[in-house]
Amino acid sequence: MYKKYFFLIFGLFISYALHAQQNKIVSTMEPTLVDHFHTEYFPGQIISNQTMRFYSELNGKLISVPRNGQFVQKDAILFKFDVSHYLLKKKALKTKKSRLNAEFELAKSKYTRYKKLKNGGASKEELETRLYEMRVRALKLKEINVNIEELNYQINKTTVRAPFTGYVYNINVNENELITESQFLFEFKNINDLSLTGTVPLKHLSQINISTKIQLLYKDKTYLTTLKRLLPFNEISSDSFEIFAPLDNHFIVNDAILFRFIIHDDSLIEINKKSVVFAEKGLGIWLVNKQNIVSLIPITLLSSSKDKYIIKLSIPNKKIIFQGKSNLKNGDKVTISTST
C-alpha cells in the first residue's frame, strides 16, 4: 500500500518537474495606477507682458532719474526735468500778455468812442484805423495765449508719473544730464502682468496641452500656475518649444525660476525598476496575460524615483513580470509562482 502512495507522489513530482521545465517560472506584480507625475525641472524666466519704453519729449536737463531695477508705485514720479527756464518763459509771456491786454482795452475804448462820433464828425478812415488797431492787439493776445498753453503743455511734461506699478530697467541716462527730444530714457515693466517663459525639449510636447498645471520653484518656495500658450517651433532650436504661463505679483521681473509640468493621465502606471529590460529598440517590460502567455512591450520612461518608474501604458487584464525574465521569448507560456 505504501508503495502505491510512493509511486503516486513520485509521479506527481515528475509531472510537476516536467511541467516546470516546459513552462518557465516567473513572479509577477500588478501595475499601480498613479494620478500624476512631475517632469524634471526646466529653467525659466519671469517676464512682464507690459513693457513701456520711455523717450524724452523735451530738450532739457533731467534733475530726477530712477535707479536701474528701482520699484515704482503707480502714480509716483518716474522722472523730472528742470522746469526753471520754462517758468521764466511763462513769467515773461504773462508780463507781455498783461501789457497787450491794457493796449487792447485802450484800442477797444478808442474804437467805441470813434464809432459813437461817426455821425458827429469822425471820418470813416479814422474809424477803420481804430478797428484795425483793436484787431491787431486781439490777434497778438490770441497768439500769446496759444504760446502760454503750449508752454503749460511742456511744463506738464517735465514731471512724468508711473502709469502702473513696476520696475525700471535699461536706464540710458544720468541725473543732471542734458537730454534731447526723442532720446531713449529707460524701460518700465508692469509687475501686475507677469508671465513665466521657458524652453522645453520637444519630447515633452505630446505630454502637455493648454491648461496643463505647472509647478514653480522660486526662492525655495513652490507655486502653481497653468500653461496658457506654447510655441512648438521656436527660433532657438527645432528640438524644443517655448511656453508661457501667467504669474502673480509674488515674482520679480527678469528673475530666473525653475518649473516643471504636472502630468495627469488615466493610463499612467508605476512599475518597479526590476521589471524593466533592454529590448531591441530601447527599454521594455514583459507582460503575462490570463492564459499565462508572455509578450515584450516597449516603454518610454516619463519619470523616475529611487526604485520606481512611471510609464504611460494601458494593460488591462495583464500582469508585469519582475522575476524570471531571462531567456523569455514572445509567446512563451509561463508558470506564475508568486504574484503581488
Phi, psi and omega in degrees: 000317180296325179297323180298313179293323180299312181293328178294313180294319180297321179295319178296320179297314179298320180297316180294320181295318178295321179294320180294324178293326181283316180255121179291146183266129181228162171246140185235168176217149175282140175293143180259118178287140177237150182284322183197171171213162178255137169287175174292165178283144176239148177283139178223182179220149178267124181236158175263136177280349180229108179237125177254133175258121182265131175238148180290136174257005183225164164259127181168187182256128176280124180252353177212121182225138178288162175277157175295127182086005183288139176274130182228127178285154176303137179075356173284159182290127176272310177203160182223141171264157172294122186259357189300316182290332175291322179293324177295318177298319181294320179297318179295320179294321179293322177297316179295322179295320179298318179294317180294326177299316180296317179295321180295316181296322178293315179296322179295319180296317179296317180297317180297318181294316180293329179294323178290332182270004185303317181275357182248017175132341179287133182280163178296322180297318179296320179296318180294326178296314179296321178295319180297315180299321180293317182291324178300315180291327177295319178295320178295322177296318179298318180296318182289329175294322176296318179298321179292320178297317178297321179293319176298322178298317178292321179298320178297331180282348182288340176238119182245129181255156183291127179285343178202172178279130183190194181240147179266134179222161174055047177301133183240007184221166178237158177297141181069015177275142176280126186246144175256156180301139179077004178287136179290135182255300182189175174252147179230123188246130182289127180271352180262010179217074187250158176220154168269136171228147180191164180250133186234139177305143186298335182298340181271355186300323182288345184271342188237165175204175176299129183097000173298136180285144180234131174262132182250143173239113186218118180052048176066016175235152179253145179223166178238145171212183184230135179297129182245334183205143174218148178244102186301328182235104182260170185284343184284313185202143177282352180263012182213170176222161185252141181238156177223139178212143182288149177231156175266192187271023170284351191245160182245133182305139176078356177290152173279155182207152175253145179215154174213156183270145173256110187262125175249134180199138180291343183254020177278130177229154178252132182231157175286141181299335179293344181280343189273136177233165175272122178256181182298321185246032179130217182267155179204173175225150176268131177245151176231133182266189183294335179271009180064028176264135185259156175210144179264123184245125176291147181226160172238127181283129178261327182199158180215153173232201185300313182227015183231151170240149170248128180229163176254111184199132176256114184227066179295141176062027177228155177240160182259132178274127177240351173222143181087027185278340186294141177065017175284150175229151177304132179093352177298147173258134186236166173250126181271118180274314178222152179219133180239000000 
